[in-house]
């Protein structure tokens, strides 16, 4: 059901920004939020299908869930900070229903689902580093493309909106640290739950 909600929200958000004169289809698909939610839809769908066929999630699915959950949650956190600070930059941000679903409601569901849903297996700590691959690749691509087309999806990536390399590094470093922290927390929960689970004897 949440996968379907995610699809509806992505389509709704696409239709919403069609009305903007600066709209670009390519720009829409380069947003971290849209990419992570699209990946989340795929993982949720696979998870739902497997949940009717086996009592526990396989390790590869748990890792995929951890990655997409982390990226979905960080999207909500970053967007919330951008909205809260928009006034300081004399910028007004409208948050339509589709954006509310993508940035707030779906991430909230992902957290609750991770904490209470049964059938989750333990994730090894050695998989934590995987959470850095996508943000680093996405960030590198975004900066290269931005320097060519003159457009960046978030203000803290735009050289024209930050004071210099130090501020850019501070924002980027802080986000990467939060991403690693979120992923570590999700992994820790799977290990704690596996440890607390009653043993057959």
ROMI-122147 format. One record per residue: y, x, z of N, C-alpha, C in turn; residue in one letter. Coordinates in Angstrom, 3 decimals. Example, Ala and Ser with C-alpha at 12.3 -4.5 7.8 and 13.67 -1.06 7.14 Angstrom:
<nodes>
{node {-5.690, 13.190, 7.800}, {-4.500, 12.300, 7.800}, {-3.300, 13.200, 7.800}, A},
{node {-2.250, 12.850, 7.080}, {-1.060, 13.670, 7.140}, {0.030, 12.900, 7.870}, S},
</nodes>
This chain:
<nodes>
{node {-1.213, 0.823, 0.000}, {0.000, 0.000, 0.000}, {1.267, 0.860, 0.000}, X},
{node {1.253, 1.911, 0.791}, {2.440, 2.777, 0.848}, {2.607, 3.536, -0.455}, X},
{node {1.489, 3.878, -1.105}, {1.584, 4.526, -2.422}, {2.285, 3.597, -3.412}, X},
{node {1.957, 2.310, -3.354}, {2.601, 1.332, -4.236}, {4.089, 1.222, -3.908}, X},
{node {4.398, 1.214, -2.605}, {5.808, 1.183, -2.181}, {6.540, 2.410, -2.710}, X},
{node {5.876, 3.573, -2.667}, {6.489, 4.791, -3.180}, {6.800, 4.704, -4.664}, X},
{node {5.877, 4.128, -5.424}, {6.108, 3.965, -6.866}, {7.289, 3.033, -7.110}, X},
{node {7.320, 1.921, -6.384}, {8.414, 0.958, -6.529}, {9.746, 1.621, -6.171}, X},
{node {9.751, 2.415, -5.105}, {10.983, 3.076, -4.679}, {11.451, 4.102, -5.714}, X},
{node {10.531, 4.865, -6.275}, {10.897, 5.856, -7.287}, {11.460, 5.183, -8.532}, X},
{node {10.818, 4.102, -8.966}, {11.313, 3.366, -10.133}, {12.668, 2.732, -9.823}, X},
{node {12.783, 2.153, -8.625}, {14.041, 1.529, -8.230}, {15.178, 2.524, -8.147}, X},
{node {14.890, 3.720, -7.631}, {15.921, 4.744, -7.529}, {16.346, 5.223, -8.918}, X},
{node {15.379, 5.324, -9.817}, {15.688, 5.719, -11.195}, {16.599, 4.687, -11.857}, X},
{node {16.274, 3.410, -11.672}, {17.091, 2.341, -12.260}, {18.476, 2.303, -11.638}, X},
{node {18.560, 2.594, -10.338}, {19.850, 2.562, -9.649}, {20.817, 3.589, -10.229}, X},
{node {20.322, 4.828, -10.416}, {21.234, 5.874, -10.885}, {21.455, 5.828, -12.398}, X},
{node {20.758, 4.911, -13.088}, {21.038, 4.735, -14.515}, {22.479, 4.300, -14.742}, X},
{node {23.049, 3.646, -13.725}, {24.405, 3.134, -13.872}, {25.486, 4.182, -13.725}, X},
{node {25.123, 5.406, -13.377}, {26.113, 6.453, -13.207}, {26.352, 7.165, -14.542}, X},
{node {27.610, 7.427, -14.834}, {27.945, 8.070, -16.103}, {27.396, 9.491, -16.180}, X},
{node {27.210, 10.111, -15.016}, {26.705, 11.484, -14.982}, {25.182, 11.543, -14.948}, X},
{node {24.525, 10.386, -15.127}, {23.068, 10.336, -15.018}, {22.399, 11.214, -16.065}, X},
{node {21.359, 11.923, -15.626}, {20.536, 12.727, -16.523}, {19.083, 12.547, -16.095}, X},
{node {18.232, 12.179, -17.039}, {16.822, 11.983, -16.720}, {16.199, 13.257, -16.182}, X},
{node {16.523, 14.386, -16.787}, {15.971, 15.654, -16.326}, {16.432, 15.956, -14.908}, X},
{node {17.724, 15.716, -14.627}, {18.229, 15.956, -13.277}, {17.489, 15.105, -12.252}, X},
{node {17.200, 13.880, -12.600}, {16.513, 12.980, -11.667}, {15.176, 13.570, -11.238}, X},
{node {14.444, 14.102, -12.171}, {13.109, 14.617, -11.868}, {13.128, 16.016, -11.259}, X},
{node {14.314, 16.610, -11.111}, {14.383, 17.923, -10.470}, {14.709, 17.825, -8.984}, X},
{node {14.977, 16.626, -8.472}, {15.231, 16.462, -7.043}, {13.962, 16.735, -6.250}, X},
{node {14.085, 17.489, -5.177}, {12.964, 17.797, -4.292}, {12.352, 16.513, -3.752}, X},
{node {13.200, 15.562, -3.382}, {12.716, 14.289, -2.833}, {11.837, 13.550, -3.824}, X},
{node {12.282, 13.444, -5.059}, {11.526, 12.687, -6.057}, {10.197, 13.360, -6.373}, X},
{node {10.209, 14.670, -6.477}, {8.973, 15.389, -6.760}, {7.993, 15.273, -5.598}, X},
{node {8.481, 15.450, -4.371}, {7.581, 15.397, -3.225}, {7.035, 13.998, -2.996}, X},
{node {7.857, 12.971, -3.238}, {7.368, 11.606, -3.083}, {6.366, 11.239, -4.176}, X},
{node {6.593, 11.739, -5.387}, {5.632, 11.497, -6.465}, {4.289, 12.142, -6.139}, X},
{node {4.338, 13.370, -5.625}, {3.102, 14.037, -5.210}, {2.454, 13.288, -4.054}, X},
{node {3.286, 12.781, -3.144}, {2.761, 12.015, -2.025}, {2.049, 10.751, -2.463}, X},
{node {2.572, 10.088, -3.486}, {1.929, 8.893, -4.027}, {0.525, 9.225, -4.524}, X},
{node {0.405, 10.336, -5.231}, {-0.903, 10.753, -5.759}, {-1.875, 11.027, -4.611}, X},
{node {-1.419, 11.772, -3.604}, {-2.294, 12.133, -2.485}, {-2.671, 10.900, -1.671}, X},
{node {-1.731, 9.999, -1.432}, {-2.036, 8.765, -0.705}, {-3.064, 7.925, -1.456}, X},
{node {-2.934, 7.867, -2.763}, {-3.874, 7.091, -3.572}, {-5.277, 7.684, -3.497}, X},
{node {-5.364, 9.001, -3.618}, {-6.670, 9.655, -3.517}, {-7.256, 9.453, -2.118}, X},
{node {-6.418, 9.585, -1.095}, {-6.879, 9.392, 0.270}, {-7.392, 7.987, 0.512}, X},
{node {-6.686, 6.997, -0.029}, {-7.128, 5.608, 0.125}, {-8.480, 5.388, -0.546}, X},
{node {-8.637, 5.956, -1.737}, {-9.899, 5.809, -2.469}, {-11.059, 6.450, -1.712}, X},
{node {-10.830, 7.652, -1.179}, {-11.893, 8.353, -0.459}, {-12.212, 7.712, 0.881}, X},
{node {-11.220, 7.044, 1.486}, {-11.448, 6.452, 2.808}, {-12.504, 5.356, 2.776}, X},
{node {-12.757, 4.775, 1.603}, {-13.795, 3.759, 1.475}, {-15.156, 4.372, 1.147}, X},
{node {-15.188, 5.680, 0.992}, {-16.428, 6.325, 0.545}, {-16.974, 7.366, 1.508}, X},
{node {-16.162, 7.791, 2.471}, {-16.644, 8.776, 3.443}, {-15.864, 8.630, 4.739}, X},
{node {-16.473, 8.970, 5.885}, {-15.828, 8.742, 7.183}, {-14.706, 9.724, 7.496}, X},
{node {-14.732, 10.923, 6.886}, {-13.696, 11.914, 7.164}, {-13.116, 12.451, 5.856}, X},
{node {-11.893, 12.934, 5.926}, {-11.249, 13.515, 4.746}, {-11.776, 14.922, 4.508}, X},
{node {-12.041, 15.295, 3.253}, {-12.447, 16.680, 2.961}, {-11.310, 17.647, 3.238}, X},
{node {-11.644, 18.921, 3.408}, {-10.641, 19.917, 3.757}, {-9.524, 20.041, 2.738}, X},
{node {-9.863, 19.972, 1.449}, {-8.831, 20.120, 0.412}, {-7.837, 18.976, 0.452}, X},
{node {-8.329, 17.766, 0.797}, {-7.417, 16.628, 0.885}, {-6.524, 16.748, 2.113}, X},
{node {-7.075, 17.237, 3.219}, {-6.266, 17.438, 4.412}, {-5.134, 18.422, 4.140}, X},
{node {-5.445, 19.477, 3.404}, {-4.406, 20.455, 3.065}, {-3.344, 19.823, 2.167}, X},
{node {-3.780, 19.050, 1.176}, {-2.830, 18.369, 0.287}, {-1.971, 17.392, 1.067}, X},
{node {-2.568, 16.683, 2.006}, {-1.811, 15.731, 2.833}, {-0.784, 16.464, 3.688}, X},
{node {-1.196, 17.606, 4.254}, {-0.286, 18.384, 5.082}, {0.922, 18.845, 4.274}, X},
{node {0.678, 19.308, 3.050}, {1.763, 19.802, 2.207}, {2.718, 18.676, 1.820}, X},
{node {2.175, 17.585, 1.291}, {3.051, 16.492, 0.844}, {3.743, 15.824, 2.029}, X},
{node {3.058, 15.741, 3.174}, {3.699, 15.167, 4.361}, {4.881, 16.023, 4.787}, X},
{node {4.696, 17.329, 4.803}, {5.777, 18.244, 5.181}, {6.969, 18.103, 4.250}, X},
{node {6.711, 18.069, 2.949}, {7.804, 17.990, 1.982}, {8.512, 16.635, 2.039}, X},
{node {7.755, 15.577, 2.280}, {8.365, 14.251, 2.385}, {9.248, 14.153, 3.623}, X},
{node {8.761, 14.686, 4.730}, {9.526, 14.633, 5.981}, {10.790, 15.479, 5.874}, X},
{node {10.690, 16.689, 5.319}, {11.876, 17.547, 5.216}, {12.903, 16.922, 4.284}, X},
{node {12.453, 16.190, 3.267}, {13.393, 15.495, 2.380}, {14.216, 14.488, 3.167}, X},
{node {13.546, 13.764, 4.064}, {14.265, 12.794, 4.885}, {15.247, 13.454, 5.829}, X},
{node {14.844, 14.577, 6.435}, {15.718, 15.284, 7.362}, {16.958, 15.814, 6.649}, X},
{node {16.747, 16.476, 5.512}, {17.878, 17.052, 4.767}, {18.818, 15.961, 4.279}, X},
{node {18.250, 14.873, 3.758}, {19.106, 13.788, 3.269}, {19.904, 13.168, 4.410}, X},
{node {19.260, 13.005, 5.560}, {19.977, 12.462, 6.709}, {21.146, 13.338, 7.106}, X},
{node {20.953, 14.656, 7.071}, {22.041, 15.579, 7.398}, {23.151, 15.510, 6.359}, X},
{node {22.771, 15.401, 5.079}, {23.783, 15.315, 4.017}, {24.624, 14.053, 4.180}, X},
{node {23.958, 12.934, 4.458}, {24.683, 11.666, 4.642}, {25.611, 11.749, 5.848}, X},
{node {25.123, 12.334, 6.941}, {25.926, 12.398, 8.162}, {27.141, 13.316, 8.015}, X},
{node {27.050, 14.308, 7.143}, {28.148, 15.261, 6.975}, {29.009, 14.982, 5.750}, X},
{node {28.668, 13.938, 5.011}, {29.413, 13.658, 3.774}, {30.892, 13.428, 4.048}, X},
{node {31.205, 12.780, 5.168}, {32.596, 12.497, 5.493}, {33.431, 13.746, 5.674}, X},
{node {32.798, 14.819, 6.163}, {33.528, 16.072, 6.355}, {33.965, 16.691, 5.039}, X},
{node {33.288, 16.310, 3.966}, {33.618, 16.836, 2.634}, {34.363, 15.790, 1.789}, X},
{node {34.843, 14.720, 2.474}, {35.548, 13.625, 1.793}, {34.710, 13.048, 0.648}, X},
{node {33.438, 12.884, 0.944}, {32.501, 12.400, -0.066}, {31.733, 11.217, 0.494}, X},
{node {31.667, 10.144, -0.258}, {30.978, 8.940, 0.187}, {29.625, 8.834, -0.497}, X},
{node {28.577, 8.650, 0.293}, {27.223, 8.532, -0.233}, {26.706, 7.122, 0.024}, X},
{node {26.338, 6.437, -1.039}, {25.741, 5.107, -0.924}, {24.230, 5.282, -0.838}, X},
{node {23.611, 4.571, 0.108}, {22.163, 4.697, 0.301}, {21.512, 3.357, -0.048}, X},
{node {21.090, 3.164, -1.297}, {20.462, 1.902, -1.708}, {19.076, 1.753, -1.075}, X},
{node {18.481, 0.589, -1.240}, {17.174, 0.323, -0.622}, {16.115, 1.313, -1.074}, X},
{node {16.168, 1.712, -2.356}, {15.165, 2.651, -2.867}, {15.279, 3.999, -2.171}, X},
{node {16.510, 4.454, -1.968}, {16.721, 5.730, -1.298}, {16.334, 5.653, 0.171}, X},
{node {16.580, 4.511, 0.796}, {16.163, 4.318, 2.189}, {14.651, 4.419, 2.326}, X},
{node {13.928, 3.833, 1.380}, {12.469, 3.920, 1.410}, {12.006, 5.363, 1.245}, X},
{node {12.563, 6.070, 0.268}, {12.120, 7.425, -0.047}, {12.465, 8.416, 1.055}, X},
{node {13.636, 8.238, 1.682}, {14.113, 9.247, 2.624}, {13.835, 8.919, 4.087}, X},
{node {13.633, 7.649, 4.410}, {13.496, 7.272, 5.815}, {12.189, 6.545, 6.133}, X},
{node {11.914, 5.458, 5.421}, {10.765, 4.635, 5.776}, {9.435, 5.290, 5.431}, X},
{node {9.317, 5.847, 4.233}, {8.064, 6.502, 3.860}, {7.815, 7.751, 4.712}, X},
{node {8.811, 8.614, 4.950}, {8.571, 9.738, 5.864}, {8.159, 9.279, 7.263}, X},
{node {8.754, 8.188, 7.745}, {8.379, 7.669, 9.069}, {6.925, 7.226, 9.074}, X},
{node {6.506, 6.553, 8.010}, {5.108, 6.134, 7.908}, {4.185, 7.348, 7.888}, X},
{node {4.571, 8.376, 7.133}, {3.740, 9.574, 7.016}, {3.500, 10.197, 8.391}, X},
{node {4.529, 10.227, 9.226}, {4.385, 10.785, 10.573}, {3.416, 9.948, 11.405}, X},
{node {3.625, 8.625, 11.410}, {2.755, 7.742, 12.195}, {1.318, 7.830, 11.702}, X},
{node {1.151, 7.834, 10.383}, {-0.179, 7.910, 9.786}, {-0.882, 9.196, 10.199}, X},
{node {-0.162, 10.299, 10.210}, {-0.758, 11.576, 10.559}, {-1.218, 11.597, 12.023}, X},
{node {-0.440, 10.933, 12.872}, {-0.729, 10.973, 14.311}, {-1.888, 10.056, 14.685}, X},
{node {-1.947, 8.852, 14.102}, {-2.889, 7.845, 14.598}, {-4.084, 7.588, 13.694}, X},
{node {-4.027, 7.961, 12.409}, {-5.118, 7.608, 11.503}, {-6.387, 8.382, 11.849}, X},
{node {-7.541, 7.743, 11.809}, {-8.810, 8.410, 12.113}, {-9.358, 9.174, 10.917}, X},
{node {-10.418, 9.929, 11.156}, {-11.135, 10.590, 10.070}, {-10.505, 11.863, 9.565}, X},
{node {-9.615, 12.472, 10.354}, {-8.964, 13.701, 9.914}, {-9.725, 14.924, 10.418}, X},
{node {-9.900, 15.906, 9.568}, {-10.585, 17.137, 9.932}, {-9.583, 18.245, 10.227}, X},
{node {-10.056, 19.277, 10.896}, {-9.193, 20.376, 11.322}, {-8.745, 21.221, 10.124}, X},
{node {-7.448, 21.608, 10.119}, {-6.903, 22.477, 9.072}, {-6.792, 23.893, 9.615}, X},
{node {-7.353, 24.894, 8.943}, {-7.253, 26.282, 9.417}, {-5.808, 26.786, 9.380}, X},
{node {-5.451, 27.608, 10.349}, {-4.099, 28.164, 10.402}, {-3.788, 29.022, 9.188}, X},
{node {-4.796, 29.614, 8.575}, {-4.556, 30.495, 7.432}, {-3.976, 29.760, 6.227}, X},
{node {-4.008, 28.425, 6.252}, {-3.449, 27.651, 5.146}, {-1.962, 27.332, 5.334}, X},
{node {-1.414, 27.749, 6.457}, {-0.005, 27.447, 6.734}, {0.914, 28.032, 5.673}, X},
{node {0.631, 29.235, 5.189}, {1.520, 29.904, 4.235}, {1.647, 29.133, 2.922}, X},
{node {0.654, 28.273, 2.624}, {0.696, 27.512, 1.367}, {1.936, 26.626, 1.284}, X},
{node {2.487, 26.271, 2.444}, {3.624, 25.355, 2.463}, {4.880, 25.995, 1.880}, X},
{node {4.897, 27.321, 1.740}, {6.080, 28.005, 1.215}, {6.081, 28.112, -0.309}, X},
{node {4.922, 27.935, -0.933}, {4.838, 28.163, -2.378}, {5.752, 27.218, -3.152}, X},
{node {5.594, 25.929, -2.929}, {6.389, 24.964, -3.703}, {7.890, 25.090, -3.458}, X},
{node {8.364, 25.145, -2.194}, {9.818, 25.274, -1.994}, {10.408, 26.522, -2.648}, X},
{node {9.688, 27.643, -2.597}, {10.209, 28.872, -3.190}, {10.238, 28.783, -4.718}, X},
{node {9.173, 28.225, -5.301}, {9.148, 28.072, -6.764}, {10.214, 27.073, -7.196}, X},
{node {10.294, 25.948, -6.487}, {11.300, 24.928, -6.813}, {12.701, 25.500, -6.661}, X},
{node {12.939, 26.244, -5.582}, {14.262, 26.813, -5.355}, {14.649, 27.813, -6.427}, X},
{node {13.700, 28.677, -6.804}, {13.990, 29.646, -7.852}, {14.299, 28.971, -9.176}, X},
{node {13.485, 27.972, -9.529}, {13.724, 27.232, -10.773}, {15.068, 26.513, -10.735}, X},
{node {15.386, 25.901, -9.596}, {16.633, 25.143, -9.466}, {17.855, 26.047, -9.610}, X},
{node {17.807, 27.236, -9.012}, {18.947, 28.143, -9.095}, {19.124, 28.672, -10.512}, X},
{node {18.022, 28.989, -11.182}, {18.125, 29.480, -12.564}, {18.648, 28.379, -13.477}, X},
{node {18.065, 27.185, -13.344}, {18.509, 26.060, -14.192}, {19.956, 25.702, -13.881}, X},
{node {20.309, 25.720, -12.602}, {21.676, 25.374, -12.217}, {22.707, 26.308, -12.814}, X},
{node {22.367, 27.593, -12.860}, {23.302, 28.567, -13.436}, {23.478, 28.350, -14.937}, X},
{node {22.498, 27.686, -15.559}, {22.570, 27.438, -17.005}, {23.296, 26.137, -17.313}, X},
{node {22.932, 25.060, -16.601}, {23.490, 23.733, -16.900}, {24.680, 23.383, -16.021}, X},
{node {24.930, 24.172, -14.960}, {26.072, 23.910, -14.094}, {25.888, 22.734, -13.166}, X},
{node {24.646, 22.442, -12.777}, {24.363, 21.293, -11.890}, {23.287, 21.687, -10.890}, X},
{node {23.508, 21.295, -9.628}, {22.554, 21.575, -8.559}, {22.292, 20.273, -7.798}, X},
{node {21.053, 20.008, -7.424}, {20.729, 18.722, -6.782}, {21.290, 18.578, -5.375}, X},
{node {21.567, 19.686, -4.680}, {22.063, 19.626, -3.306}, {23.225, 20.597, -3.151}, X},
{node {24.198, 20.202, -2.339}, {25.436, 20.975, -2.248}, {25.208, 22.399, -1.737}, X},
{node {24.248, 22.588, -0.836}, {24.059, 23.910, -0.247}, {23.427, 24.908, -1.223}, X},
{node {23.014, 24.420, -2.394}, {22.515, 25.319, -3.432}, {23.588, 25.659, -4.458}, X},
{node {24.666, 24.918, -4.438}, {25.733, 25.088, -5.423}, {26.685, 26.198, -4.979}, X},
{node {26.759, 27.294, -5.726}, {27.661, 28.394, -5.342}, {29.115, 27.956, -5.199}, X},
{node {29.502, 26.880, -5.905}, {30.873, 26.398, -5.825}, {31.160, 25.589, -4.571}, X},
{node {30.117, 25.233, -3.805}, {30.316, 24.405, -2.619}, {29.943, 25.108, -1.318}, X},
{node {29.539, 26.347, -1.403}, {29.294, 27.136, -0.200}, {30.227, 28.328, -0.204}, X},
{node {30.450, 28.895, 0.971}, {31.453, 29.954, 1.090}, {30.994, 31.285, 0.512}, X},
{node {29.702, 31.448, 0.311}, {29.213, 32.712, -0.229}, {27.730, 32.874, 0.008}, X},
{node {27.200, 34.047, -0.304}, {25.760, 34.291, -0.155}, {25.248, 34.098, 1.267}, X},
{node {26.067, 34.416, 2.268}, {25.616, 34.283, 3.650}, {25.370, 32.820, 4.020}, X},
{node {26.279, 31.941, 3.620}, {26.095, 30.515, 3.924}, {24.898, 29.963, 3.150}, X},
{node {24.761, 30.376, 1.894}, {23.608, 29.951, 1.099}, {22.309, 30.397, 1.768}, X},
{node {22.263, 31.660, 2.206}, {21.062, 32.192, 2.858}, {20.795, 31.480, 4.179}, X},
{node {21.869, 31.138, 4.901}, {21.694, 30.454, 6.183}, {21.078, 29.076, 5.984}, X},
{node {21.609, 28.303, 5.029}, {21.051, 26.979, 4.742}, {19.606, 27.091, 4.272}, X},
{node {19.357, 27.953, 3.318}, {18.022, 28.092, 2.742}, {17.018, 28.578, 3.777}, X},
{node {17.428, 29.582, 4.560}, {16.536, 30.105, 5.593}, {16.211, 29.068, 6.650}, X},
{node {17.215, 28.289, 7.049}, {16.991, 27.262, 8.067}, {16.017, 26.200, 7.562}, X},
{node {16.185, 25.802, 6.309}, {15.289, 24.784, 5.744}, {13.863, 25.311, 5.651}, X},
{node {13.702, 26.557, 5.232}, {12.362, 27.140, 5.150}, {11.715, 27.232, 6.530}, X},
{node {12.505, 27.579, 7.541}, {11.974, 27.645, 8.901}, {11.525, 26.262, 9.381}, X},
{node {12.319, 25.237, 9.070}, {11.940, 23.878, 9.469}, {10.670, 23.445, 8.742}, X},
{node {10.571, 23.799, 7.458}, {9.374, 23.453, 6.685}, {8.127, 24.079, 7.319}, X},
{node {8.211, 25.362, 7.646}, {7.075, 26.038, 8.280}, {6.776, 25.408, 9.644}, X},
{node {7.823, 25.090, 10.391}, {7.632, 24.474, 11.698}, {6.963, 23.111, 11.606}, X},
{node {7.399, 22.303, 10.635}, {6.786, 20.994, 10.439}, {5.311, 21.124, 10.074}, X},
{node {5.024, 22.014, 9.133}, {3.635, 22.214, 8.707}, {2.779, 22.710, 9.869}, X},
{node {3.327, 23.610, 10.674}, {2.591, 24.120, 11.829}, {2.303, 22.995, 12.823}, X},
{node {3.280, 22.119, 13.010}, {3.068, 20.989, 13.913}, {1.980, 20.058, 13.419}, X},
{node {1.964, 19.791, 12.109}, {0.936, 18.920, 11.543}, {-0.447, 19.558, 11.673}, X},
{node {-0.530, 20.861, 11.407}, {-1.810, 21.553, 11.550}, {-2.271, 21.533, 13.007}, X},
{node {-1.344, 21.775, 13.925}, {-1.689, 21.777, 15.349}, {-2.244, 20.427, 15.793}, X},
{node {-1.678, 19.348, 15.262}, {-2.174, 18.019, 15.625}, {-3.621, 17.822, 15.180}, X},
{node {-3.954, 18.315, 13.987}, {-5.341, 18.152, 13.530}, {-6.294, 18.953, 14.408}, X},
{node {-5.871, 20.104, 14.855}, {-6.729, 20.942, 15.676}, {-6.852, 20.398, 17.093}, X},
{node {-5.770, 19.827, 17.591}, {-5.807, 19.227, 18.928}, {-6.706, 17.991, 18.930}, X},
{node {-6.581, 17.182, 17.897}, {-7.393, 15.974, 17.818}, {-8.860, 16.319, 17.656}, X},
{node {-9.137, 17.365, 16.853}, {-10.521, 17.781, 16.687}, {-11.086, 18.310, 18.006}, X},
{node {-10.235, 18.991, 18.794}, {-10.658, 19.539, 20.074}, {-10.916, 18.433, 21.097}, X},
{node {-10.063, 17.366, 21.050}, {-10.174, 16.286, 22.011}, {-11.244, 15.280, 21.659}, X},
{node {-11.724, 15.312, 20.401}, {-12.698, 14.315, 19.967}, {-13.983, 14.441, 20.786}, X},
{node {-14.564, 13.305, 21.179}, {-15.800, 13.369, 21.966}, {-16.934, 13.972, 21.153}, X},
{node {-17.732, 14.800, 21.797}, {-18.837, 15.462, 21.128}, {-20.124, 14.659, 21.300}, X},
{node {-20.897, 14.632, 20.234}, {-22.181, 13.978, 20.310}, {-23.154, 14.883, 21.076}, X},
{node {-23.960, 14.282, 21.888}, {-24.825, 15.156, 22.595}, {-26.108, 14.596, 22.975}, X},
</nodes>
